[in-house]
Amino acid sequence: MKSLNIAHRGFSALYTENTMRAFKEAYEAGADGIELDVRLAKDGEVVIFHDSKLKRMTGAKGNLHDYTLEELKTYPMRDNTLERKTEQTIIPTLLEYFEWAKDKPIITNIELKSIKKNYQLELRVAELIQTHKVGEQIIISSFLENSLNRMKILAPEIKTGLLLSKYDEDSIKMAKEMGFDYVHLKANNLTEEIIETANTHGLCINTWTVNEQKDLEKANALGLHGIITDFPDRLRLIQDSNDSV
């Protein structure tokens, strides 16, 4: 089985993470999927952004959830490309992403950056998925079991993946008992025993974040469901080379 080539925050090795440009470049580079992060703005809009604070990516002060979408759009993302294109480095919304992705043969892994005991993000994400009829193309992931359980109630047809920081049989068994479809495991903690345990419990593995050539080759040989990487072009070359043998 060929692992899905999932671009981490888009083609984030070469383009500003979690921007429309990074997503488009990942698709052009041969990615099968896009991994992105979502948060709620102050006015309830779902925006694509990893950090809770704005500082690292925009230079602005404070928490993202204290700003409305209109306010967030005034803070361009810091661009790490050679040519600055401001219109492509503005914080995007999940709505904008779906309008681009809905007609493309691409999987989207949405990581929920939820605030504990506040499930408005799950509600808004489920509404957007259902409005755009993209449920079959979506994996929802989170470190929070309750967040994924909430999504399964709101949209039971959507695949879910539990991000695990603790890798043992009990954690994997718990993910299976909760009805999740995948476990998302950090690559440097993957072992044959963990892979066998997940497979025994009928769970597929998506691993993150694999970037070096030798590590990508090793991960690609493990028969995992998905490999999340900042370099979708590197993984595509490895997979295409294997196909030609």
N, C-alpha and C positions, 0 to 999 in steps of 0.2 A: 504494500500500500504506500503510495506517495503521500508524504506529509504535506499539509497545507502550508504554503509560504505566506506568513502573516506579517505585514509590515508594522513595526512597533511605532505607534503615533505617526503613521505614515512613513515615508522614506526619511527618517529622522537623522540618519547619518550625514545627509547632504543638504537637507532642507529643514526649515524651522518646524519643530514638532507640532503636531495637532493643528496644522493649517491646511487649507484646501490645496495649496500648492504641494505640500508633502503627500497628501492623499493621491492627487493626480499623478505625481511623479512615481509613486509606488506602483500604481496601476500600470503605468507605461513600462515600468521596469520588470513587470511580470508577476507581481504579487497576486496571490489567490484571495487574500483578505487584508483588511485593515484593522488594526487595534487602535482604539481611541478612548479617551477619558471624558466623562461628562459630569458637569456640576450645574446647580441651579443658581441663576442670577437672582438679584433681589426682587425682580418683578416676575419671577417664575419661569423665565425663558431658560431652555436647556442649552448650555454652551459647552463647547469642546475645549477642555483645559485640564491639565493634570494637577497642578499645585492648588492648595487651598489659598495661598497668598499670591498676589500679583507680581511681587518684586522680581523674581528670577527671570520671568519671561517678558515683562513689560517695563519694569523699573518703577511702576506705581506702588503706592503704599496701601497696606490693608488687605483684607480678605475679599476674595472674589464675590462672595455672597452678599457683601455690603454695597455692591454696585448694580445698577440696572443695566440691561443690555445696551441701551443708548449710551450710557456712560462708558461701558467697557469698549465699545467700538471706537472711542476716542483715544485708546491706548494701543498703538501698533505693537505687535509681537516683535521681539528682537530677532532680526534676520541674520542667519549664519550663511547665507548664500553670497555669491560674488556680486550679484546684481539685485539691488533692493527694489521690490515691487510691492508698494504699500498695500495695494488692493488685495494682495494675496497673503498678507501677513496680519490681517485683522483677525481677532478671535472669532472663529466661525460658530454658528449654531448647529445643533443636530438637524434642524429643519433644512438648512442650506446643504448639509452633507447628504441627506436623504434625497433631495432634489437632484443632486449629481449622481448618486450611487444607485438609485432605484432601478434603472434599466440596464445595469451592468452586471455581468456574471461574477460578482465579488461578495465574499463573506465579510461581515462587519462584526468584530468583537468589541462590544461596548462595555467598558469598565465603569461601574457606578461608583462615583465618589460621594457616597451618601453621608449625611449627618445622622448619627445614631438617633433612633426614636422619632425621626422625621422622614416620612416616606413619600413626600411630595415629588421627589425626583423620580421615583419608580413610577408613580402615576403619570407624570408628564411624558416619560420615555415610552411607556406602554401606549399612550394615546398617539404619539407620533408614529410609532411602529405600525399601529393598526390603521391609522389614517393613510399612510403611504403604502400599505399592503406589502411590507418587506419582511414579515416575520420569518419566512423560510431562509432568509439570508443572514439572520442575526444570531449571535451568541452573546448572552449577558453574563458578565463576570463580576465578582466582588469578593472581598475578604470577609464580608458580613453575611452570615447565613440568613439572618432575618431579612436582609435586603433581597436576596435571591428568592426566598420563600414568598415575599410580597409580590415579586415579579411573576412567580408561577401562578399566583392567585389572579393577578390582573391579566396575564396573557399566558395561559398554560401551554400554548403551542410553541413557545419560544424556548430554545435550548439554553441551558444555564451551565456555568462553569465556576466552581469554587476555587478561589485563590487560597492556597495553603502555605502557611509559613512553617507549619509543623508537619513533617512527613513521616507518618507511621501508619500501621494498619488500622488503628482505631480512627484516625482522621479520615482515611479513605473510606472506611466502612460507614462512617457517619455521613459522608457526602453521598454515598449510594443510598442509604436509608432515607435521606431527605429528598431523594428523587432528582438529584442533579445529574447532568449528562457528562460533564467533564470535570477533571481536576486540573488546575493550572499550577504547575510546579516549576520552581526556579531551576535552571539548567544545571548549575553546579552542585545541586543536591540530588540529582537523578542517579539512581542505582538500579541494577538489574532486579534487585529484590523489590524496590518500590514499583517499578514498571510491572513486574509480575503480580504484585498485590493489586494494583489498579485493574489490570486485565482480569484477574480472578473475580473481582467484584463488578465486572462489566462496565468499567469506566474508561473512557478515552483520556489521553493526556495531551494537553497543550503546554509547551515549555517556553520559558522566557529567561532572559533576553540573550540570544545566541548570536555572536557577531564575528568571531575569528574564524578563518577558513577551516582550520583543523577541527574546531568545535562544531561548526556547521556540518562538516562531513560526518563527524561522529553522530550528531543528533539525527541527521538524515537517514542514517543506517539503522536507527532504533525502531522504526515503524510507528512513530508517534502520530497522533492525529494532526497536530499542528506545531510549527516552529515559529516563534515570534522573534523577529530580528529587526535591527536598525538598517540592515543591508539586504533588502529583498533581491537586489541584482546579484549578489554573491550566491545566495541560496538558489536562485533560478539557474545560474550557470552550472552549479553542482548537479542539480536535478536533471537539467537538459543533457549534461554529459553522461549521467547514468542511464538515461533513456536511450542514448545512442549506442550503448555497449551491447 
